[in-house]
Amino acid sequence: AHLRAGMVVNRAADRAQALDAWGRFEAAAKRFLGQAPELVGWVPQDEAVGESVQRRQPVSVLRPESPSGRALRSLAGWGPIDHARTTTPFYE
């Protein structure tokens, strides 16, 4: 079976910074591993993340319309995630 791996760039100031980080990671992965995962997307750094940490609630619940909340919702649509969902626990 073919395994698809994906990467999310986290806490990027903007799209340019996220793509720059991805480019460096992709080059290193190809150099040392001979292949690189897919870029799934990126999550921006915003004040909602800090607030969610302080309140101990997921940013997607606490502030779903924040930039990071919208990004996480978008990332949840990555196709291979659906294949990984199961009704059985990962740890027993």
GROMACS elastic network, one bead per residue, 0.5 to 0.9 nm:
[ bonds ]
;  ai    aj funct       b0    kb
    4    37     6  0.72045   500
    4    38     6  0.76837   500
    4    80     6  0.69596   500
    5    36     6  0.82698   500
    5    38     6  0.62658   500
    5    39     6  0.89059   500
    5    80     6  0.83383   500
    6    36     6  0.86698   500
    6    39     6  0.57701   500
    6    40     6  0.55797   500
    6    41     6  0.88189   500
    6    78     6  0.89562   500
    6    80     6  0.86911   500
    7    22     6  0.85011   500
    7    37     6  0.62620   500
    7    38     6  0.61200   500
    7    39     6  0.51316   500
    7    40     6  0.55408   500
    7    41     6  0.72544   500
    7    42     6  0.85599   500
    8    22     6  0.86400   500
    8    38     6  0.89006   500
    8    39     6  0.64042   500
    8    40     6  0.55658   500
    8    41     6  0.52107   500
    8    42     6  0.52317   500
    8    43     6  0.73139   500
    8    75     6  0.83039   500
    9    12     6  0.68532   500
    9    18     6  0.60055   500
    9    19     6  0.83524   500
    9    21     6  0.72937   500
    9    22     6  0.69097   500
    9    39     6  0.81143   500
    9    40     6  0.83614   500
    9    41     6  0.65300   500
    9    43     6  0.63083   500
    9    44     6  0.85540   500
   10    18     6  0.78670   500
   10    41     6  0.88399   500
   10    42     6  0.57564   500
   10    44     6  0.65862   500
   10    45     6  0.74665   500
   11    14     6  0.87851   500
   11    18     6  0.83814   500
   11    42     6  0.77853   500
   11    43     6  0.56839   500
   11    46     6  0.78436   500
   11    68     6  0.86525   500
   12    15     6  0.72124   500
   12    16     6  0.85657   500
   12    17     6  0.59407   500
   12    18     6  0.53316   500
   12    21     6  0.86049   500
   12    42     6  0.71200   500
   12    43     6  0.63900   500
   12    45     6  0.55776   500
   13    16     6  0.82130   500
   13    17     6  0.62612   500
   13    18     6  0.75060   500
   13    43     6  0.89094   500
   13    44     6  0.58174   500
   13    45     6  0.58212   500
   13    46     6  0.83438   500
   14    17     6  0.54413   500
   14    18     6  0.63410   500
   14    19     6  0.88075   500
   14    42     6  0.89776   500
   14    43     6  0.89028   500
   14    44     6  0.64301   500
   14    45     6  0.82844   500
   15    18     6  0.50092   500
   15    19     6  0.61161   500
   15    20     6  0.85073   500
   15    42     6  0.77303   500
   15    44     6  0.81780   500
   16    19     6  0.52141   500
   16    20     6  0.61136   500
   16    21     6  0.86529   500
   17    20     6  0.50372   500
   17    21     6  0.61932   500
   17    22     6  0.85467   500
   18    21     6  0.52083   500
   18    22     6  0.61418   500
   18    23     6  0.86273   500
   18    41     6  0.84438   500
   18    42     6  0.63439   500
   18    43     6  0.83884   500
   18    44     6  0.84309   500
   19    23     6  0.60192   500
   19    24     6  0.86761   500
   19    42     6  0.85582   500
   20    23     6  0.51005   500
   20    24     6  0.64372   500
   20    25     6  0.87288   500
   21    24     6  0.53292   500
   21    25     6  0.62728   500
   21    26     6  0.85720   500
   22    25     6  0.50736   500
   22    26     6  0.58813   500
   22    27     6  0.84859   500
   22    39     6  0.72730   500
   23    26     6  0.51114   500
   23    27     6  0.61466   500
   23    28     6  0.86464   500
   24    27     6  0.52772   500
   24    28     6  0.63060   500
   24    29     6  0.86575   500
   25    28     6  0.51764   500
   25    29     6  0.60529   500
   25    30     6  0.85609   500
   25    36     6  0.82377   500
   26    29     6  0.51134   500
   26    30     6  0.61167   500
   26    31     6  0.84869   500
   26    35     6  0.81250   500
   26    36     6  0.55716   500
   26    37     6  0.75688   500
   26    38     6  0.88308   500
   26    39     6  0.87850   500
   27    30     6  0.52402   500
   27    31     6  0.60632   500
   27    32     6  0.86407   500
   27    35     6  0.89711   500
   27    36     6  0.79193   500
   28    31     6  0.50326   500
   28    32     6  0.60487   500
   28    33     6  0.79515   500
   28    36     6  0.83952   500
   29    32     6  0.53754   500
   29    33     6  0.52386   500
   29    34     6  0.66637   500
   29    35     6  0.59920   500
   29    36     6  0.51548   500
   29    37     6  0.80746   500
   30    33     6  0.53663   500
   30    36     6  0.54745   500
   31    34     6  0.57453   500
   31    35     6  0.77113   500
   32    35     6  0.81486   500
   33    36     6  0.73763   500
   36    39     6  0.88802   500
   37    40     6  0.87435   500
   38    41     6  0.89050   500
   39    42     6  0.82763   500
   40    75     6  0.67145   500
   40    78     6  0.68784   500
   41    71     6  0.80135   500
   41    74     6  0.84112   500
   41    75     6  0.65101   500
   42    68     6  0.89135   500
   42    71     6  0.69791   500
   42    72     6  0.84397   500
   42    75     6  0.80731   500
   43    67     6  0.78065   500
   43    68     6  0.54844   500
   43    69     6  0.84388   500
   43    70     6  0.87400   500
   43    71     6  0.55411   500
   43    72     6  0.68136   500
   43    75     6  0.87538   500
   44    67     6  0.65035   500
   44    68     6  0.54987   500
   44    71     6  0.75389   500
   45    48     6  0.83258   500
   45    49     6  0.70619   500
   45    67     6  0.80960   500
   45    68     6  0.68413   500
   46    49     6  0.59077   500
   46    50     6  0.75699   500
   46    66     6  0.78417   500
   46    67     6  0.69258   500
   46    68     6  0.66734   500
   47    50     6  0.54054   500
   47    51     6  0.63366   500
   47    52     6  0.86936   500
   47    66     6  0.87199   500
   48    52     6  0.60054   500
   48    53     6  0.86113   500
   48    59     6  0.64224   500
   48    62     6  0.80789   500
   48    63     6  0.64151   500
   48    66     6  0.65353   500
   48    67     6  0.82094   500
   48    68     6  0.72720   500
   48    69     6  0.81414   500
   49    52     6  0.51207   500
   49    53     6  0.63110   500
   49    54     6  0.87494   500
   49    58     6  0.83741   500
   49    59     6  0.59818   500
   49    63     6  0.87330   500
   49    68     6  0.71660   500
   49    69     6  0.86517   500
   50    53     6  0.51392   500
   50    54     6  0.62759   500
   50    55     6  0.86659   500
   50    59     6  0.88352   500
   51    54     6  0.51337   500
   51    55     6  0.61440   500
   51    56     6  0.82971   500
   51    57     6  0.85307   500
   51    59     6  0.79447   500
   51    62     6  0.84908   500
   51    63     6  0.89572   500
   52    55     6  0.51480   500
   52    56     6  0.56764   500
   52    57     6  0.50943   500
   52    58     6  0.57719   500
   52    59     6  0.51368   500
   52    60     6  0.87886   500
   52    61     6  0.87475   500
   52    62     6  0.65012   500
   52    63     6  0.79506   500
   53    57     6  0.65838   500
   53    58     6  0.76304   500
   53    59     6  0.80830   500
   54    57     6  0.79786   500
   55    58     6  0.86685   500
   55    62     6  0.86719   500
   57    60     6  0.83805   500
   57    61     6  0.68640   500
   57    62     6  0.62363   500
   58    61     6  0.53496   500
   58    62     6  0.61397   500
   58    63     6  0.82789   500
   58    69     6  0.88697   500
   59    63     6  0.53315   500
   59    64     6  0.64230   500
   59    66     6  0.81449   500
   59    68     6  0.72968   500
   59    69     6  0.57748   500
   59    72     6  0.87245   500
   60    63     6  0.57786   500
   60    65     6  0.79492   500
   60    66     6  0.83155   500
   60    68     6  0.77593   500
   60    70     6  0.76441   500
   60    72     6  0.69460   500
   60    73     6  0.73730   500
   61    64     6  0.56005   500
   61    69     6  0.79650   500
   62    69     6  0.85911   500
   63    66     6  0.55002   500
   63    67     6  0.89118   500
   63    68     6  0.84740   500
   63    69     6  0.62282   500
   64    67     6  0.82531   500
   64    68     6  0.78898   500
   64    70     6  0.62244   500
   64    72     6  0.87566   500
   64    73     6  0.81566   500
   65    68     6  0.79658   500
   65    69     6  0.56543   500
   65    70     6  0.56750   500
   66    70     6  0.61230   500
   66    71     6  0.84993   500
   67    70     6  0.53065   500
   67    71     6  0.61872   500
   67    72     6  0.87144   500
   68    72     6  0.61216   500
   68    73     6  0.86108   500
   69    72     6  0.52116   500
   69    73     6  0.62999   500
   69    74     6  0.87141   500
   70    73     6  0.51249   500
   70    74     6  0.62680   500
   70    75     6  0.87100   500
   71    74     6  0.50659   500
   71    75     6  0.61838   500
   71    76     6  0.87044   500
   72    76     6  0.62379   500
   73    76     6  0.52376   500
   73    77     6  0.71263   500
   74    77     6  0.55886   500
   74    78     6  0.77180   500
   75    78     6  0.56582   500
   76    79     6  0.83389   500
   76    81     6  0.72411   500
   76    82     6  0.88488   500
   77    80     6  0.87358   500
   77    81     6  0.75130   500
   77    82     6  0.81793   500
   78    81     6  0.58669   500
   78    82     6  0.76839   500
   79    82     6  0.57180   500
   79    83     6  0.73744   500
   80    83     6  0.52105   500
   80    84     6  0.66160   500
   81    84     6  0.51030   500
   81    85     6  0.64992   500
   82    85     6  0.53668   500
   82    86     6  0.86646   500
   83    86     6  0.80183   500
   85    88     6  0.88331   500
   86    89     6  0.75898   500
   86    90     6  0.87119   500
   88    91     6  0.87168   500
   88    92     6  0.88087   500
   89    92     6  0.62789   500
